[in-house]
Amino acid sequence: MRRTLLITGASGYLGRVLAARAVAAGYQVIGTFWNAPQPIPGVRWERLDVRDPAAVLQLVAGHAPHAIIHTALREPNDWAVN
């Protein structure tokens, strides 16, 4: 069974590199985006506003990832509320 990895902000600069490498390493990758997903083969995309706790909980409960890597950033100062 492949391990599932959830990467928030997988459409961003850091997240897309991590997502591509995780797919190449054999992980099942769930990537979140806000504006548009990136063309990364093997990533299942989910739109997510990380500032919405209910949406985050629903996504995590729905996919039950083995690990989460948080790289999402909505605005320069939003990291403080995540």
C-alpha positions in Angstrom: 0.0 0.0 0.0 1.4 3.4 -1.0 1.7 6.0 1.7 -0.5 9.1 1.3 1.1 12.6 1.7 -1.0 15.8 1.9 0.9 18.9 0.8 -0.8 22.2 1.5 0.2 24.8 -1.0 1.4 22.2 -3.5 0.8 24.7 -6.3 3.4 27.1 -4.9 7.1 27.3 -5.4 8.2 25.0 -2.6 5.1 22.8 -2.6 5.3 21.9 -6.3 8.9 20.7 -5.9 8.0 18.6 -2.9 4.9 17.2 -4.7 6.9 16.2 -7.8 9.6 14.6 -5.7 7.1 12.8 -3.5 5.3 11.3 -6.5 8.7 10.2 -7.9 9.5 8.5 -4.6 6.3 6.5 -4.8 3.9 8.5 -2.5 0.3 9.0 -3.3 0.1 12.8 -3.2 -2.9 15.0 -2.4 -2.0 18.6 -3.2 -3.9 21.7 -2.2 -4.2 24.9 -4.2 -6.0 28.2 -4.0 -5.9 29.8 -7.5 -5.0 27.0 -9.8 -3.3 23.6 -9.6 0.0 22.9 -11.3 0.5 20.3 -14.1 2.2 17.7 -11.9 1.5 14.2 -13.0 0.3 11.9 -10.2 -1.0 14.6 -7.9 -4.6 14.6 -6.9 -5.6 18.3 -6.5 -8.0 19.7 -3.9 -8.9 23.4 -3.6 -8.5 24.5 0.0 -8.5 27.8 2.0 -6.1 26.9 4.8 -7.7 29.6 6.9 -11.0 27.6 7.1 -10.6 25.1 9.9 -13.7 23.1 9.0 -12.5 22.7 5.4 -9.0 21.6 6.6 -10.6 19.0 9.0 -12.9 17.7 6.3 -10.0 17.3 3.8 -7.8 15.5 6.4 -10.7 13.3 7.5 -11.6 12.5 3.9 -8.1 11.4 2.9 -6.5 10.3 6.2 -2.9 11.0 5.0 0.0 9.4 6.7 1.8 12.8 6.8 1.1 16.4 6.1 3.6 19.0 4.8 2.3 22.5 5.2 3.7 25.0 2.6 0.5 27.1 2.0 0.5 30.9 2.2 -2.4 33.0 1.2 -1.0 36.5 1.9 2.3 37.7 3.3 0.9 37.8 6.9 -1.5 34.9 6.8 1.1 32.4 8.0 0.6 33.7 11.5 -3.0 32.4 11.7 -2.3 28.9 10.3 
